Every structure is written in C-alpha cells, then in structure tokens.
Amino acid sequence: MPQLNPHPWFYTILMTWLTLSLIIQPKLSSFFTTNPILNKPIMSTKTHSWTWPWT
C-alpha cells in the first residue's frame, strides 16, 4: 500500500511547513496590528452587596 510509505510525502510536508512558517507567516503578521496594553481603558468593577430576601 503506497499510502503508508512516508518517503514521497515527507519532503512535500516539510517544504509546505517551511514555506508557511518562513515566507507567508511574516507577510501575514505585518497586516495585523496588536493593541498595546496601555491603550486599553481600565475598567473598574463595582460590586454591590446582595440583598437576601429571607434576612
């Protein structure tokens, strides 16, 4: 069964992985901007005590 022989597919998988990680990934990551942590608004949470109906 030729499907079980990894020899012809290993080179293809290796070249595909290298192409994606070395060429395509840096080009794609240049399009995405990351938000700096300092620009995020500080959200303060205000807690309210619970009024229990049986007290």
mmCIF entry with sequence, helices, sheets and N, C-alpha, C, O atoms, coordinates in Angstrom:
data_MODEL
# 
_entry.id   MODEL 
# 
_entity.id                         1 
_entity.type                       polymer 
_entity.pdbx_number_of_molecules   1 
# 
_entity_poly.entity_id                      1 
_entity_poly.type                           'polypeptide(L)' 
_entity_poly.nstd_linkage                   no 
_entity_poly.nstd_monomer                   no 
_entity_poly.pdbx_seq_one_letter_code       MPQLNPHPWFYTILMTWLTLSLIIQPKLSSFFTTNPILNKPIMSTKTHSWTWPWT 
_entity_poly.pdbx_seq_one_letter_code_can   MPQLNPHPWFYTILMTWLTLSLIIQPKLSSFFTTNPILNKPIMSTKTHSWTWPWT 
_entity_poly.pdbx_strand_id                 A 
# 
loop_
_entity_poly_seq.entity_id 
_entity_poly_seq.num 
_entity_poly_seq.mon_id 
_entity_poly_seq.hetero 
1 1  MET n 
1 2  PRO n 
1 3  GLN n 
1 4  LEU n 
1 5  ASN n 
1 6  PRO n 
1 7  HIS n 
1 8  PRO n 
1 9  TRP n 
1 10 PHE n 
1 11 TYR n 
1 12 THR n 
1 13 ILE n 
1 14 LEU n 
1 15 MET n 
1 16 THR n 
1 17 TRP n 
1 18 LEU n 
1 19 THR n 
1 20 LEU n 
1 21 SER n 
1 22 LEU n 
1 23 ILE n 
1 24 ILE n 
1 25 GLN n 
1 26 PRO n 
1 27 LYS n 
1 28 LEU n 
1 29 SER n 
1 30 SER n 
1 31 PHE n 
1 32 PHE n 
1 33 THR n 
1 34 THR n 
1 35 ASN n 
1 36 PRO n 
1 37 ILE n 
1 38 LEU n 
1 39 ASN n 
1 40 LYS n 
1 41 PRO n 
1 42 ILE n 
1 43 MET n 
1 44 SER n 
1 45 THR n 
1 46 LYS n 
1 47 THR n 
1 48 HIS n 
1 49 SER n 
1 50 TRP n 
1 51 THR n 
1 52 TRP n 
1 53 PRO n 
1 54 TRP n 
1 55 THR n 
# 
_struct_asym.id          A 
_struct_asym.entity_id   1 
# 
loop_
_struct_conf.conf_type_id 
_struct_conf.id 
_struct_conf.pdbx_PDB_helix_id 
_struct_conf.beg_label_comp_id 
_struct_conf.beg_label_asym_id 
_struct_conf.beg_label_seq_id 
_struct_conf.pdbx_beg_PDB_ins_code 
_struct_conf.end_label_comp_id 
_struct_conf.end_label_asym_id 
_struct_conf.end_label_seq_id 
_struct_conf.pdbx_end_PDB_ins_code 
_struct_conf.beg_auth_comp_id 
_struct_conf.beg_auth_asym_id 
_struct_conf.beg_auth_seq_id 
_struct_conf.end_auth_comp_id 
_struct_conf.end_auth_asym_id 
_struct_conf.end_auth_seq_id 
_struct_conf.pdbx_PDB_helix_class 
_struct_conf.details 
_struct_conf.pdbx_PDB_helix_length 
HELX_P HELX_P1 AA1 PRO A 2  ? LEU A 4  ? PRO A 2  LEU A 4  5 ? 3  
HELX_P HELX_P2 AA2 HIS A 7  ? THR A 19 ? HIS A 7  THR A 19 1 ? 13 
HELX_P HELX_P3 AA3 LEU A 20 ? ILE A 24 ? LEU A 20 ILE A 24 3 ? 5  
HELX_P HELX_P4 AA4 GLN A 25 ? SER A 29 ? GLN A 25 SER A 29 1 ? 5  
HELX_P HELX_P5 AA5 ILE A 37 ? ASN A 39 ? ILE A 37 ASN A 39 5 ? 3  
# 
_struct_conf_type.id          HELX_P 
_struct_conf_type.criteria    ? 
_struct_conf_type.reference   ? 
# 
loop_
_atom_site.group_PDB 
_atom_site.id 
_atom_site.type_symbol 
_atom_site.label_atom_id 
_atom_site.label_alt_id 
_atom_site.label_comp_id 
_atom_site.label_asym_id 
_atom_site.label_entity_id 
_atom_site.label_seq_id 
_atom_site.pdbx_PDB_ins_code 
_atom_site.Cartn_x 
_atom_site.Cartn_y 
_atom_site.Cartn_z 
_atom_site.occupancy 
_atom_site.B_iso_or_equiv 
_atom_site.pdbx_formal_charge 
_atom_site.auth_seq_id 
_atom_site.auth_comp_id 
_atom_site.auth_asym_id 
_atom_site.auth_atom_id 
_atom_site.pdbx_PDB_model_num 
ATOM 1   N N  . MET A 1 1  ? 0.841   -1.174 0.000  1.00 0.00 ? 1  MET A N  1 
ATOM 2   C CA . MET A 1 1  ? 0.000   0.000  0.000  1.00 0.00 ? 1  MET A CA 1 
ATOM 3   C C  . MET A 1 1  ? 0.893   1.247  0.000  1.00 0.00 ? 1  MET A C  1 
ATOM 4   O O  . MET A 1 1  ? 1.607   1.488  0.974  1.00 0.00 ? 1  MET A O  1 
ATOM 5   N N  . PRO A 1 2  ? 0.865   2.011  -1.038 1.00 0.00 ? 2  PRO A N  1 
ATOM 6   C CA . PRO A 1 2  ? 1.775   3.159  -1.132 1.00 0.00 ? 2  PRO A CA 1 
ATOM 7   C C  . PRO A 1 2  ? 1.394   4.307  -0.194 1.00 0.00 ? 2  PRO A C  1 
ATOM 8   O O  . PRO A 1 2  ? 2.223   5.178  0.070  1.00 0.00 ? 2  PRO A O  1 
ATOM 9   N N  . GLN A 1 3  ? 0.173   4.328  0.309  1.00 0.00 ? 3  GLN A N  1 
ATOM 10  C CA . GLN A 1 3  ? -0.224  5.404  1.208  1.00 0.00 ? 3  GLN A CA 1 
ATOM 11  C C  . GLN A 1 3  ? 0.566   5.371  2.508  1.00 0.00 ? 3  GLN A C  1 
ATOM 12  O O  . GLN A 1 3  ? 0.743   6.407  3.150  1.00 0.00 ? 3  GLN A O  1 
ATOM 13  N N  . LEU A 1 4  ? 1.041   4.198  2.903  1.00 0.00 ? 4  LEU A N  1 
ATOM 14  C CA . LEU A 1 4  ? 1.735   4.057  4.160  1.00 0.00 ? 4  LEU A CA 1 
ATOM 15  C C  . LEU A 1 4  ? 3.215   4.402  4.061  1.00 0.00 ? 4  LEU A C  1 
ATOM 16  O O  . LEU A 1 4  ? 3.904   4.481  5.078  1.00 0.00 ? 4  LEU A O  1 
ATOM 17  N N  . ASN A 1 5  ? 3.692   4.600  2.878  1.00 0.00 ? 5  ASN A N  1 
ATOM 18  C CA . ASN A 1 5  ? 5.091   4.946  2.695  1.00 0.00 ? 5  ASN A CA 1 
ATOM 19  C C  . ASN A 1 5  ? 5.254   6.459  2.876  1.00 0.00 ? 5  ASN A C  1 
ATOM 20  O O  . ASN A 1 5  ? 4.741   7.222  2.058  1.00 0.00 ? 5  ASN A O  1 
ATOM 21  N N  . PRO A 1 6  ? 5.948   6.913  3.916  1.00 0.00 ? 6  PRO A N  1 
ATOM 22  C CA . PRO A 1 6  ? 6.054   8.353  4.157  1.00 0.00 ? 6  PRO A CA 1 
ATOM 23  C C  . PRO A 1 6  ? 7.104   9.040  3.293  1.00 0.00 ? 6  PRO A C  1 
ATOM 24  O O  . PRO A 1 6  ? 7.154   10.268 3.237  1.00 0.00 ? 6  PRO A O  1 
ATOM 25  N N  . HIS A 1 7  ? 7.932   8.268  2.629  1.00 0.00 ? 7  HIS A N  1 
ATOM 26  C CA . HIS A 1 7  ? 9.032   8.864  1.879  1.00 0.00 ? 7  HIS A CA 1 
ATOM 27  C C  . HIS A 1 7  ? 8.590   9.888  0.830  1.00 0.00 ? 7  HIS A C  1 
ATOM 28  O O  . HIS A 1 7  ? 9.151   10.984 0.818  1.00 0.00 ? 7  HIS A O  1 
ATOM 29  N N  . PRO A 1 8  ? 7.631   9.609  -0.045 1.00 0.00 ? 8  PRO A N  1 
ATOM 30  C CA . PRO A 1 8  ? 7.304   10.631 -1.049 1.00 0.00 ? 8  PRO A CA 1 
ATOM 31  C C  . PRO A 1 8  ? 6.581   11.849 -0.470 1.00 0.00 ? 8  PRO A C  1 
ATOM 32  O O  . PRO A 1 8  ? 6.584   12.914 -1.088 1.00 0.00 ? 8  PRO A O  1 
ATOM 33  N N  . TRP A 1 9  ? 5.960   11.710 0.710  1.00 0.00 ? 9  TRP A N  1 
ATOM 34  C CA . TRP A 1 9  ? 5.192   12.818 1.266  1.00 0.00 ? 9  TRP A CA 1 
ATOM 35  C C  . TRP A 1 9  ? 5.956   13.638 2.281  1.00 0.00 ? 9  TRP A C  1 
ATOM 36  O O  . TRP A 1 9  ? 5.575   14.775 2.561  1.00 0.00 ? 9  TRP A O  1 
ATOM 37  N N  . PHE A 1 10 ? 7.004   13.103 2.831  1.00 0.00 ? 10 PHE A N  1 
ATOM 38  C CA . PHE A 1 10 ? 7.746   13.826 3.859  1.00 0.00 ? 10 PHE A CA 1 
ATOM 39  C C  . PHE A 1 10 ? 8.358   15.109 3.311  1.00 0.00 ? 10 PHE A C  1 
ATOM 40  O O  . PHE A 1 10 ? 8.286   16.156 3.954  1.00 0.00 ? 10 PHE A O  1 
ATOM 41  N N  . TYR A 1 11 ? 8.950   15.032 2.144  1.00 0.00 ? 11 TYR A N  1 
ATOM 42  C CA . TYR A 1 11 ? 9.545   16.224 1.531  1.00 0.00 ? 11 TYR A CA 1 
ATOM 43  C C  . TYR A 1 11 ? 8.475   17.275 1.229  1.00 0.00 ? 11 TYR A C  1 
ATOM 44  O O  . TYR A 1 11 ? 8.708   18.467 1.431  1.00 0.00 ? 11 TYR A O  1 
ATOM 45  N N  . THR A 1 12 ? 7.325   16.854 0.756  1.00 0.00 ? 12 THR A N  1 
ATOM 46  C CA . THR A 1 12 ? 6.236   17.785 0.460  1.00 0.00 ? 12 THR A CA 1 
ATOM 47  C C  . THR A 1 12 ? 5.735   18.456 1.734  1.00 0.00 ? 12 THR A C  1 
ATOM 48  O O  . THR A 1 12 ? 5.523   19.669 1.755  1.00 0.00 ? 12 THR A O  1 
ATOM 49  N N  . ILE A 1 13 ? 5.548   17.692 2.773  1.00 0.00 ? 13 ILE A N  1 
ATOM 50  C CA . ILE A 1 13 ? 5.081   18.260 4.044  1.00 0.00 ? 13 ILE A CA 1 
ATOM 51  C C  . ILE A 1 13 ? 6.120   19.209 4.619  1.00 0.00 ? 13 ILE A C  1 
ATOM 52  O O  . ILE A 1 13 ? 5.778   20.278 5.124  1.00 0.00 ? 13 ILE A O  1 
ATOM 53  N N  . LEU A 1 14 ? 7.389   18.820 4.543  1.00 0.00 ? 14 LEU A N  1 
ATOM 54  C CA . LEU A 1 14 ? 8.458   19.670 5.067  1.00 0.00 ? 14 LEU A CA 1 
ATOM 55  C C  . LEU A 1 14 ? 8.556   20.981 4.303  1.00 0.00 ? 14 LEU A C  1 
ATOM 56  O O  . LEU A 1 14 ? 8.707   22.036 4.920  1.00 0.00 ? 14 LEU A O  1 
ATOM 57  N N  . MET A 1 15 ? 8.474   20.945 2.995  1.00 0.00 ? 15 MET A N  1 
ATOM 58  C CA . MET A 1 15 ? 8.550   22.167 2.192  1.00 0.00 ? 15 MET A CA 1 
ATOM 59  C C  . MET A 1 15 ? 7.328   23.057 2.408  1.00 0.00 ? 15 MET A C  1 
ATOM 60  O O  . MET A 1 15 ? 7.444   24.283 2.427  1.00 0.00 ? 15 MET A O  1 
ATOM 61  N N  . THR A 1 16 ? 6.177   22.449 2.568  1.00 0.00 ? 16 THR A N  1 
ATOM 62  C CA . THR A 1 16 ? 4.975   23.227 2.839  1.00 0.00 ? 16 THR A CA 1 
ATOM 63  C C  . THR A 1 16 ? 5.071   23.926 4.183  1.00 0.00 ? 16 THR A C  1 
ATOM 64  O O  . THR A 1 16 ? 4.730   25.103 4.300  1.00 0.00 ? 16 THR A O  1 
ATOM 65  N N  . TRP A 1 17 ? 5.532   23.212 5.190  1.00 0.00 ? 17 TRP A N  1 
ATOM 66  C CA . TRP A 1 17 ? 5.673   23.799 6.523  1.00 0.00 ? 17 TRP A CA 1 
ATOM 67  C C  . TRP A 1 17 ? 6.699   24.928 6.521  1.00 0.00 ? 17 TRP A C  1 
ATOM 68  O O  . TRP A 1 17 ? 6.467   25.976 7.123  1.00 0.00 ? 17 TRP A O  1 
ATOM 69  N N  . LEU A 1 18 ? 7.819   24.724 5.856  1.00 0.00 ? 18 LEU A N  1 
ATOM 70  C CA . LEU A 1 18 ? 8.841   25.769 5.791  1.00 0.00 ? 18 LEU A CA 1 
ATOM 71  C C  . LEU A 1 18 ? 8.343   26.991 5.020  1.00 0.00 ? 18 LEU A C  1 
ATOM 72  O O  . LEU A 1 18 ? 8.616   28.128 5.406  1.00 0.00 ? 18 LEU A O  1 
ATOM 73  N N  . THR A 1 19 ? 7.625   26.757 3.949  1.00 0.00 ? 19 THR A N  1 
ATOM 74  C CA . THR A 1 19 ? 7.078   27.874 3.180  1.00 0.00 ? 19 THR A CA 1 
ATOM 75  C C  . THR A 1 19 ? 6.100   28.682 4.013  1.00 0.00 ? 19 THR A C  1 
ATOM 76  O O  . THR A 1 19 ? 6.148   29.912 4.020  1.00 0.00 ? 19 THR A O  1 
ATOM 77  N N  . LEU A 1 20 ? 5.217   27.994 4.712  1.00 0.00 ? 20 LEU A N  1 
ATOM 78  C CA . LEU A 1 20 ? 4.242   28.700 5.532  1.00 0.00 ? 20 LEU A CA 1 
ATOM 79  C C  . LEU A 1 20 ? 4.894   29.447 6.683  1.00 0.00 ? 20 LEU A C  1 
ATOM 80  O O  . LEU A 1 20 ? 4.526   30.585 6.972  1.00 0.00 ? 20 LEU A O  1 
ATOM 81  N N  . SER A 1 21 ? 5.842   28.830 7.332  1.00 0.00 ? 21 SER A N  1 
ATOM 82  C CA . SER A 1 21 ? 6.410   29.453 8.523  1.00 0.00 ? 21 SER A CA 1 
ATOM 83  C C  . SER A 1 21 ? 7.449   30.512 8.209  1.00 0.00 ? 21 SER A C  1 
ATOM 84  O O  . SER A 1 21 ? 7.596   31.456 8.985  1.00 0.00 ? 21 SER A O  1 
ATOM 85  N N  . LEU A 1 22 ? 8.168   30.401 7.121  1.00 0.00 ? 22 LEU A N  1 
ATOM 86  C CA . LEU A 1 22 ? 9.242   31.346 6.838  1.00 0.00 ? 22 LEU A CA 1 
ATOM 87  C C  . LEU A 1 22 ? 8.861   32.453 5.857  1.00 0.00 ? 22 LEU A C  1 
ATOM 88  O O  . LEU A 1 22 ? 9.422   33.547 5.918  1.00 0.00 ? 22 LEU A O  1 
ATOM 89  N N  . ILE A 1 23 ? 7.937   32.192 4.973  1.00 0.00 ? 23 ILE A N  1 
ATOM 90  C CA . ILE A 1 23 ? 7.617   33.179 3.942  1.00 0.00 ? 23 ILE A CA 1 
ATOM 91  C C  . ILE A 1 23 ? 6.244   33.803 4.172  1.00 0.00 ? 23 ILE A C  1 
ATOM 92  O O  . ILE A 1 23 ? 6.118   35.027 4.219  1.00 0.00 ? 23 ILE A O  1 
ATOM 93  N N  . ILE A 1 24 ? 5.241   32.989 4.312  1.00 0.00 ? 24 ILE A N  1 
ATOM 94  C CA . ILE A 1 24 ? 3.872   33.502 4.373  1.00 0.00 ? 24 ILE A CA 1 
ATOM 95  C C  . ILE A 1 24 ? 3.547   34.098 5.739  1.00 0.00 ? 24 ILE A C  1 
ATOM 96  O O  . ILE A 1 24 ? 2.893   35.138 5.814  1.00 0.00 ? 24 ILE A O  1 
ATOM 97  N N  . GLN A 1 25 ? 3.985   33.470 6.801  1.00 0.00 ? 25 GLN A N  1 
ATOM 98  C CA . GLN A 1 25 ? 3.642   33.940 8.150  1.00 0.00 ? 25 GLN A CA 1 
ATOM 99  C C  . GLN A 1 25 ? 4.154   35.353 8.432  1.00 0.00 ? 25 GLN A C  1 
ATOM 100 O O  . GLN A 1 25 ? 3.380   36.151 8.959  1.00 0.00 ? 25 GLN A O  1 
ATOM 101 N N  . PRO A 1 26 ? 5.406   35.723 8.121  1.00 0.00 ? 26 PRO A N  1 
ATOM 102 C CA . PRO A 1 26 ? 5.823   37.110 8.361  1.00 0.00 ? 26 PRO A CA 1 
ATOM 103 C C  . PRO A 1 26 ? 5.047   38.127 7.522  1.00 0.00 ? 26 PRO A C  1 
ATOM 104 O O  . PRO A 1 26 ? 4.799   39.247 7.968  1.00 0.00 ? 26 PRO A O  1 
ATOM 105 N N  . LYS A 1 27 ? 4.673   37.737 6.323  1.00 0.00 ? 27 LYS A N  1 
ATOM 106 C CA . LYS A 1 27 ? 3.894   38.659 5.492  1.00 0.00 ? 27 LYS A CA 1 
ATOM 107 C C  . LYS A 1 27 ? 2.496   38.863 6.073  1.00 0.00 ? 27 LYS A C  1 
ATOM 108 O O  . LYS A 1 27 ? 1.971   39.976 6.064  1.00 0.00 ? 27 LYS A O  1 
ATOM 109 N N  . LEU A 1 28 ? 1.904   37.793 6.572  1.00 0.00 ? 28 LEU A N  1 
ATOM 110 C CA . LEU A 1 28 ? 0.577   37.924 7.161  1.00 0.00 ? 28 LEU A CA 1 
ATOM 111 C C  . LEU A 1 28 ? 0.613   38.681 8.483  1.00 0.00 ? 28 LEU A C  1 
ATOM 112 O O  . LEU A 1 28 ? -0.292  39.463 8.776  1.00 0.00 ? 28 LEU A O  1 
ATOM 113 N N  . SER A 1 29 ? 1.628   38.460 9.262  1.00 0.00 ? 29 SER A N  1 
ATOM 114 C CA . SER A 1 29 ? 1.679   39.112 10.563 1.00 0.00 ? 29 SER A CA 1 
ATOM 115 C C  . SER A 1 29 ? 1.930   40.611 10.444 1.00 0.00 ? 29 SER A C  1 
ATOM 116 O O  . SER A 1 29 ? 1.662   41.350 11.392 1.00 0.00 ? 29 SER A O  1 
ATOM 117 N N  . SER A 1 30 ? 2.432   41.073 9.323  1.00 0.00 ? 30 SER A N  1 
ATOM 118 C CA . SER A 1 30 ? 2.632   42.512 9.158  1.00 0.00 ? 30 SER A CA 1 
ATOM 119 C C  . SER A 1 30 ? 1.301   43.247 8.969  1.00 0.00 ? 30 SER A C  1 
ATOM 120 O O  . SER A 1 30 ? 1.236   44.458 9.178  1.00 0.00 ? 30 SER A O  1 
ATOM 121 N N  . PHE A 1 31 ? 0.256   42.543 8.585  1.00 0.00 ? 31 PHE A N  1 
ATOM 122 C CA . PHE A 1 31 ? -1.049  43.164 8.403  1.00 0.00 ? 31 PHE A CA 1 
ATOM 123 C C  . PHE A 1 31 ? -1.816  43.334 9.706  1.00 0.00 ? 31 PHE A C  1 
ATOM 124 O O  . PHE A 1 31 ? -2.695  44.190 9.798  1.00 0.00 ? 31 PHE A O  1 
ATOM 125 N N  . PHE A 1 32 ? -1.499  42.543 10.696 1.00 0.00 ? 32 PHE A N  1 
ATOM 126 C CA . PHE A 1 32 ? -2.223  42.578 11.951 1.00 0.00 ? 32 PHE A CA 1 
ATOM 127 C C  . PHE A 1 32 ? -1.517  43.498 12.931 1.00 0.00 ? 32 PHE A C  1 
ATOM 128 O O  . PHE A 1 32 ? -0.319  43.359 13.178 1.00 0.00 ? 32 PHE A O  1 
ATOM 129 N N  . THR A 1 33 ? -2.256  44.421 13.474 1.00 0.00 ? 33 THR A N  1 
ATOM 130 C CA . THR A 1 33 ? -1.677  45.294 14.490 1.00 0.00 ? 33 THR A CA 1 
ATOM 131 C C  . THR A 1 33 ? -2.116  44.796 15.853 1.00 0.00 ? 33 THR A C  1 
ATOM 132 O O  . THR A 1 33 ? -3.246  44.343 16.038 1.00 0.00 ? 33 THR A O  1 
ATOM 133 N N  . THR A 1 34 ? -1.224  44.887 16.774 1.00 0.00 ? 34 THR A N  1 
ATOM 134 C CA . THR A 1 34 ? -1.556  44.481 18.130 1.00 0.00 ? 34 THR A CA 1 
ATOM 135 C C  . THR A 1 34 ? -1.860  45.717 18.951 1.00 0.00 ? 34 THR A C  1 
ATOM 136 O O  . THR A 1 34 ? -1.224  46.757 18.784 1.00 0.00 ? 34 THR A O  1 
ATOM 137 N N  . ASN A 1 35 ? -2.811  45.603 19.816 1.00 0.00 ? 35 ASN A N  1 
ATOM 138 C CA . ASN A 1 35 ? -3.167  46.722 20.678 1.00 0.00 ? 35 ASN A CA 1 
ATOM 139 C C  . ASN A 1 35 ? -2.236  46.743 21.876 1.00 0.00 ? 35 ASN A C  1 
ATOM 140 O O  . ASN A 1 35 ? -2.111  45.742 22.582 1.00 0.00 ? 35 ASN A O  1 
ATOM 141 N N  . PRO A 1 36 ? -1.590  47.859 22.110 1.00 0.00 ? 36 PRO A N  1 
ATOM 142 C CA . PRO A 1 36 ? -0.765  47.926 23.309 1.00 0.00 ? 36 PRO A CA 1 
ATOM 143 C C  . PRO A 1 36 ? -1.636  47.865 24.565 1.00 0.00 ? 36 PRO A C  1 
ATOM 144 O O  . PRO A 1 36 ? -2.783  48.314 24.559 1.00 0.00 ? 36 PRO A O  1 
ATOM 145 N N  . ILE A 1 37 ? -1.100  47.327 25.596 1.00 0.00 ? 37 ILE A N  1 
ATOM 146 C CA . ILE A 1 37 ? -1.858  47.164 26.832 1.00 0.00 ? 37 ILE A CA 1 
ATOM 147 C C  . ILE A 1 37 ? -2.198  48.518 27.441 1.00 0.00 ? 37 ILE A C  1 
ATOM 148 O O  . ILE A 1 37 ? -3.248  48.664 28.066 1.00 0.00 ? 37 ILE A O  1 
ATOM 149 N N  . LEU A 1 38 ? -1.343  49.490 27.273 1.00 0.00 ? 38 LEU A N  1 
ATOM 150 C CA . LEU A 1 38 ? -1.560  50.796 27.895 1.00 0.00 ? 38 LEU A CA 1 
ATOM 151 C C  . LEU A 1 38 ? -2.740  51.551 27.284 1.00 0.00 ? 38 LEU A C  1 
ATOM 152 O O  . LEU A 1 38 ? -3.306  52.429 27.936 1.00 0.00 ? 38 LEU A O  1 
ATOM 153 N N  . ASN A 1 39 ? -3.116  51.234 26.065 1.00 0.00 ? 39 ASN A N  1 
ATOM 154 C CA . ASN A 1 39 ? -4.219  51.949 25.421 1.00 0.00 ? 39 ASN A CA 1 
ATOM 155 C C  . ASN A 1 39 ? -5.591  51.402 25.801 1.00 0.00 ? 39 ASN A C  1 
ATOM 156 O O  . ASN A 1 39 ? -6.614  51.986 25.444 1.00 0.00 ? 39 ASN A O  1 
ATOM 157 N N  . LYS A 1 40 ? -5.615  50.316 26.502 1.00 0.00 ? 40 LYS A N  1 
ATOM 158 C CA . LYS A 1 40 ? -6.899  49.757 26.887 1.00 0.00 ? 40 LYS A CA 1 
ATOM 159 C C  . LYS A 1 40 ? -7.450  50.525 28.087 1.00 0.00 ? 40 LYS A C  1 
ATOM 160 O O  . LYS A 1 40 ? -6.706  50.863 29.007 1.00 0.00 ? 40 LYS A O  1 
ATOM 161 N N  . PRO A 1 41 ? -8.738  50.794 28.076 1.00 0.00 ? 41 PRO A N  1 
ATOM 162 C CA . PRO A 1 41 ? -9.306  51.504 29.226 1.00 0.00 ? 41 PRO A CA 1 
ATOM 163 C C  . PRO A 1 41 ? -9.334  50.605 30.467 1.00 0.00 ? 41 PRO A C  1 
ATOM 164 O O  . PRO A 1 41 ? -9.553  49.397 30.386 1.00 0.00 ? 41 PRO A O  1 
ATOM 165 N N  . ILE A 1 42 ? -9.111  51.224 31.575 1.00 0.00 ? 42 ILE A N  1 
ATOM 166 C CA . ILE A 1 42 ? -9.151  50.486 32.834 1.00 0.00 ? 42 ILE A CA 1 
ATOM 167 C C  . ILE A 1 42 ? -10.607 50.415 33.282 1.00 0.00 ? 42 ILE A C  1 
ATOM 168 O O  . ILE A 1 42 ? -11.256 51.431 33.528 1.00 0.00 ? 42 ILE A O  1 
ATOM 169 N N  . MET A 1 43 ? -11.086 49.206 33.376 1.00 0.00 ? 43 MET A N  1 
ATOM 170 C CA . MET A 1 43 ? -12.476 49.026 33.765 1.00 0.00 ? 43 MET A CA 1 
ATOM 171 C C  . MET A 1 43 ? -12.511 48.626 35.231 1.00 0.00 ? 43 MET A C  1 
ATOM 172 O O  . MET A 1 43 ? -12.003 47.574 35.619 1.00 0.00 ? 43 MET A O  1 
ATOM 173 N N  . SER A 1 44 ? -13.110 49.473 36.021 1.00 0.00 ? 44 SER A N  1 
ATOM 174 C CA . SER A 1 44 ? -13.228 49.128 37.433 1.00 0.00 ? 44 SER A CA 1 
ATOM 175 C C  . SER A 1 44 ? -14.585 48.473 37.664 1.00 0.00 ? 44 SER A C  1 
ATOM 176 O O  . SER A 1 44 ? -15.612 48.934 37.168 1.00 0.00 ? 44 SER A O  1 
ATOM 177 N N  . THR A 1 45 ? -14.560 47.436 38.395 1.00 0.00 ? 45 THR A N  1 
ATOM 178 C CA . THR A 1 45 ? -15.801 46.734 38.675 1.00 0.00 ? 45 THR A CA 1 
ATOM 179 C C  . THR A 1 45 ? -16.316 47.184 40.039 1.00 0.00 ? 45 THR A C  1 
ATOM 180 O O  . THR A 1 45 ? -15.580 47.193 41.025 1.00 0.00 ? 45 THR A O  1 
ATOM 181 N N  . LYS A 1 46 ? -17.534 47.540 40.072 1.00 0.00 ? 46 LYS A N  1 
ATOM 182 C CA . LYS A 1 46 ? -18.157 47.975 41.310 1.00 0.00 ? 46 LYS A CA 1 
ATOM 183 C C  . LYS A 1 46 ? -19.083 46.862 41.786 1.00 0.00 ? 46 LYS A C  1 
ATOM 184 O O  . LYS A 1 46 ? -20.015 46.465 41.088 1.00 0.00 ? 46 LYS A O  1 
ATOM 185 N N  . THR A 1 47 ? -18.815 46.390 42.942 1.00 0.00 ? 47 THR A N  1 
ATOM 186 C CA . THR A 1 47 ? -19.621 45.287 43.459 1.00 0.00 ? 47 THR A CA 1 
ATOM 187 C C  . THR A 1 47 ? -20.717 45.828 44.367 1.00 0.00 ? 47 THR A C  1 
ATOM 188 O O  . THR A 1 47 ? -20.514 46.791 45.105 1.00 0.00 ? 47 THR A O  1 
ATOM 189 N N  . HIS A 1 48 ? -21.848 45.209 44.301 1.00 0.00 ? 48 HIS A N  1 
ATOM 190 C CA . HIS A 1 48 ? -22.982 45.564 45.138 1.00 0.00 ? 48 HIS A CA 1 
ATOM 191 C C  . HIS A 1 48 ? -23.302 44.375 46.025 1.00 0.00 ? 48 HIS A C  1 
ATOM 192 O O  . HIS A 1 48 ? -23.260 43.225 45.589 1.00 0.00 ? 48 HIS A O  1 
ATOM 193 N N  . SER A 1 49 ? -23.612 44.660 47.234 1.00 0.00 ? 49 SER A N  1 
ATOM 194 C CA . SER A 1 49 ? -23.959 43.554 48.114 1.00 0.00 ? 49 SER A CA 1 
ATOM 195 C C  . SER A 1 49 ? -25.345 43.033 47.749 1.00 0.00 ? 49 SER A C  1 
ATOM 196 O O  . SER A 1 49 ? -26.233 43.777 47.335 1.00 0.00 ? 49 SER A O  1 
ATOM 197 N N  . TRP A 1 50 ? -25.483 41.772 47.915 1.00 0.00 ? 50 TRP A N  1 
ATOM 198 C CA . TRP A 1 50 ? -26.724 41.108 47.550 1.00 0.00 ? 50 TRP A CA 1 
ATOM 199 C C  . TRP A 1 50 ? -27.716 41.227 48.705 1.00 0.00 ? 50 TRP A C  1 
ATOM 200 O O  . TRP A 1 50 ? -27.389 40.954 49.860 1.00 0.00 ? 50 TRP A O  1 
ATOM 201 N N  . THR A 1 51 ? -28.913 41.636 48.369 1.00 0.00 ? 51 THR A N  1 
ATOM 202 C CA . THR A 1 51 ? -29.951 41.694 49.403 1.00 0.00 ? 51 THR A CA 1 
ATOM 203 C C  . THR A 1 51 ? -30.703 40.388 49.402 1.00 0.00 ? 51 THR A C  1 
ATOM 204 O O  . THR A 1 51 ? -31.440 40.074 48.467 1.00 0.00 ? 51 THR A O  1 
ATOM 205 N N  . TRP A 1 52 ? -30.511 39.643 50.450 1.00 0.00 ? 52 TRP A N  1 
ATOM 206 C CA . TRP A 1 52 ? -31.162 38.351 50.535 1.00 0.00 ? 52 TRP A CA 1 
ATOM 207 C C  . TRP A 1 52 ? -32.615 38.526 50.987 1.00 0.00 ? 52 TRP A C  1 
ATOM 208 O O  . TRP A 1 52 ? -32.878 39.262 51.938 1.00 0.00 ? 52 TRP A O  1 
ATOM 209 N N  . PRO A 1 53 ? -33.543 37.868 50.327 1.00 0.00 ? 53 PRO A N  1 
ATOM 210 C CA . PRO A 1 53 ? -34.955 38.072 50.657 1.00 0.00 ? 53 PRO A CA 1 
ATOM 211 C C  . PRO A 1 53 ? -35.356 37.492 52.020 1.00 0.00 ? 53 PRO A C  1 
ATOM 212 O O  . PRO A 1 53 ? -36.391 37.895 52.552 1.00 0.00 ? 53 PRO A O  1 
ATOM 213 N N  . TRP A 1 54 ? -34.603 36.583 52.599 1.00 0.00 ? 54 TRP A N  1 
ATOM 214 C CA . TRP A 1 54 ? -35.016 35.956 53.844 1.00 0.00 ? 54 TRP A CA 1 
ATOM 215 C C  . TRP A 1 54 ? -34.348 36.560 55.072 1.00 0.00 ? 54 TRP A C  1 
ATOM 216 O O  . TRP A 1 54 ? -34.502 36.036 56.174 1.00 0.00 ? 54 TRP A O  1 
ATOM 217 N N  . THR A 1 55 ? -33.598 37.667 54.900 1.00 0.00 ? 55 THR A N  1 
ATOM 218 C CA . THR A 1 55 ? -32.994 38.276 56.090 1.00 0.00 ? 55 THR A CA 1 
ATOM 219 C C  . THR A 1 55 ? -33.728 39.496 56.530 1.00 0.00 ? 55 THR A C  1 
ATOM 220 O O  . THR A 1 55 ? -33.345 40.124 57.517 1.00 0.00 ? 55 THR A O  1 
# 
